[in-house]
Amino acid sequence: MDVKEAIEKRRAYRSLEPVEITGEIVMELVEAARLAPSCFNNQPWKFVFVRSKEALEKMKEALNKGNEWARAASCIIAVFAKKEYDCVIKEREYYLLGTGLGLGQMLLRATELGLVAHPIAGYSPEKTAEILGIPEGFNIITLVIVGKKSPKDNNGLLNEKQEEGEKQRPERMARENIYSVDRYDDRLDTKAEH
């Protein structure tokens, strides 16, 4: 699979079935992130891979209502960073960009390995930090739910709207609303509709 194919195949599926997340898979995902670009090569990203049955059960306490589907995760990756671990140039803080670049490469490698890696916003950062022992001062940016795509559109944990979302890729914003050439264009002042 080449990069273009991985980009096209990557989807944030919710209907998951169990898959063994081996130490080798963890290392493949870590290496993909490790090689990402960052400001002055500071590599601000940090990850905790939660994969034991007991730890996964505990992590469910951090999930928001509506993310019941994430209970089928074979692994949950906590993604976090600290502003001070990367460039801060005047008011510009680069740690979120760097961490996003690392995570993006990790998501593509997961896709290449036949996994679903679905970043979520529906969790409690405070509860996550408490459960995983992440020290104060780190920004928990996302949790990534990892599993294998179920052949069914609903593994029994999805609501009706989530099940519908499994059937086709959500519509993407029109190209003309995400870029311009040489100068800002008012058509860029468009928010994605969901």
C-alpha positions in Angstrom: 0.0 0.0 0.0 1.4 3.4 -0.9 0.7 6.7 1.0 -2.1 7.8 -1.4 -3.9 4.5 -0.9 -3.5 4.6 2.9 -4.9 8.2 2.8 -7.9 7.1 0.7 -8.6 3.9 2.9 -8.2 5.6 6.3 -11.7 5.9 7.9 -12.8 6.6 11.4 -15.0 3.4 11.7 -16.9 2.7 14.9 -18.1 -0.8 14.4 -15.1 -2.7 15.6 -14.1 -6.3 16.5 -11.2 -7.5 18.6 -7.7 -7.7 17.2 -4.5 -8.5 19.0 -2.4 -5.4 19.4 1.1 -6.9 19.8 4.2 -5.3 21.0 5.4 -5.3 17.3 2.3 -3.4 16.2 2.9 -0.8 19.0 6.5 -0.4 17.8 5.3 0.1 14.2 2.9 2.8 15.3 5.5 4.5 17.5 8.1 4.5 14.7 5.6 6.1 12.3 5.1 8.9 14.8 8.7 9.2 15.7 9.7 9.9 12.1 7.3 12.8 11.8 8.6 16.4 11.3 8.5 18.8 14.3 9.9 22.2 15.0 13.7 21.9 15.4 13.1 18.1 15.7 11.8 18.6 19.3 9.3 15.6 18.9 6.9 16.8 21.6 4.4 13.9 21.3 3.9 11.3 24.0 1.7 8.2 23.8 0.3 5.7 26.3 -0.9 2.5 24.6 -3.6 0.9 26.8 -4.1 -2.7 25.7 -4.5 -5.0 28.7 -8.0 -6.1 29.4 -7.9 -4.6 32.9 -6.5 -1.2 31.8 -9.0 -1.0 28.9 -11.9 -1.7 31.3 -10.6 1.2 33.5 -10.3 3.6 30.5 -14.0 3.1 29.8 -14.6 5.4 32.8 -13.0 8.3 30.9 -15.3 8.0 27.8 -18.3 10.4 27.3 -21.8 9.2 26.7 -22.2 8.6 22.9 -18.8 6.8 22.7 -20.2 3.5 23.9 -18.9 2.0 20.7 -15.3 2.7 21.9 -15.8 0.0 24.5 -15.0 -2.5 21.7 -11.4 -1.1 21.5 -8.6 -3.5 21.4 -6.3 -0.6 22.3 -6.8 3.0 23.3 -3.9 5.4 22.7 -3.7 8.5 24.9 -2.0 11.3 22.9 -0.5 14.1 24.9 2.2 16.8 24.8 3.5 19.7 26.7 3.8 23.2 25.2 7.3 23.6 26.7 8.5 20.5 24.9 8.4 22.3 21.5 9.0 25.7 20.0 7.2 28.6 21.4 8.0 31.6 19.2 6.3 34.7 20.5 2.6 33.7 20.6 3.1 30.7 18.4 3.0 27.3 20.1 4.1 24.5 17.8 3.5 21.4 20.1 -0.1 20.8 18.8 1.1 20.9 15.2 4.0 18.6 15.9 1.9 16.1 17.8 -0.8 16.2 15.0 1.9 15.4 12.4 3.1 12.5 14.5 -0.4 11.2 15.0 -1.3 11.6 11.4 1.6 9.4 10.4 0.6 6.9 13.1 -3.0 6.8 11.7 -1.8 6.1 8.2 0.5 3.3 9.4 -2.4 1.8 11.3 -4.4 1.8 8.2 -1.6 0.1 6.3 -1.6 -2.6 9.0 -5.3 -3.2 8.5 -6.4 -1.5 11.7 -8.9 1.2 12.4 -7.4 4.1 14.5 -10.2 6.6 15.3 -9.3 9.7 17.3 -12.1 11.0 19.5 -12.9 14.2 21.4 -15.5 12.5 23.7 -13.6 11.8 26.8 -12.5 13.4 30.1 -8.9 14.6 30.0 -8.9 14.8 33.8 -10.1 11.2 34.2 -7.7 10.0 31.6 -4.8 11.7 33.4 -5.9 10.2 36.7 -6.3 6.6 35.3 -3.0 6.6 33.3 -0.9 8.6 35.9 -0.1 11.3 33.4 1.5 14.2 35.3 0.0 17.7 35.5 1.1 20.1 32.8 0.5 17.8 29.9 -2.3 18.5 27.5 -4.2 15.3 26.6 -5.0 16.1 23.0 -7.0 13.0 22.0 -7.7 9.4 22.6 -7.4 7.0 19.6 -9.6 4.0 19.6 -7.9 1.1 17.8 -9.5 -2.1 16.6 -10.3 -4.0 13.5 -13.3 -3.0 11.3 -16.2 -5.3 11.9 -17.7 -6.8 8.8 -21.1 -5.7 10.2 -22.1 -2.0 10.1 -23.2 -2.4 13.7 -21.4 -4.5 16.2 -24.2 -3.9 18.7 -22.7 -0.8 20.3 -23.7 1.9 17.7 -26.7 4.1 17.7 -28.7 4.5 14.5 -26.8 7.6 13.3 -23.4 6.0 14.0 -24.5 2.9 12.1 -25.5 5.0 9.0 -22.0 6.6 9.2 -20.4 3.2 8.7 -21.9 2.7 5.3 -20.1 5.5 3.4 -17.3 8.1 4.0 -18.8 11.3 5.3 -19.0 14.1 2.8 -15.8 16.2 2.7 -15.7 20.0 2.4 -15.4 21.2 -1.2 -11.8 21.8 -2.3 -12.5 25.5 -3.1 -13.4 26.0 0.6 -10.1 24.8 1.9 -7.5 26.5 -0.2 -6.7 29.6 -2.3 -3.6 30.7 -4.2 -1.5 33.8 -3.6 -4.1 35.5 -1.3 -6.9 34.8 1.1 -10.3 34.3 -0.5 -13.6 34.8 1.3 -14.7 31.3 0.3 -12.2 30.0 2.9 -14.5 31.4 5.7 -16.5 28.2 5.6 -17.1 25.8 8.4 -17.7 22.1 7.7 -21.3 21.0 8.2 -22.0 17.7 9.9 
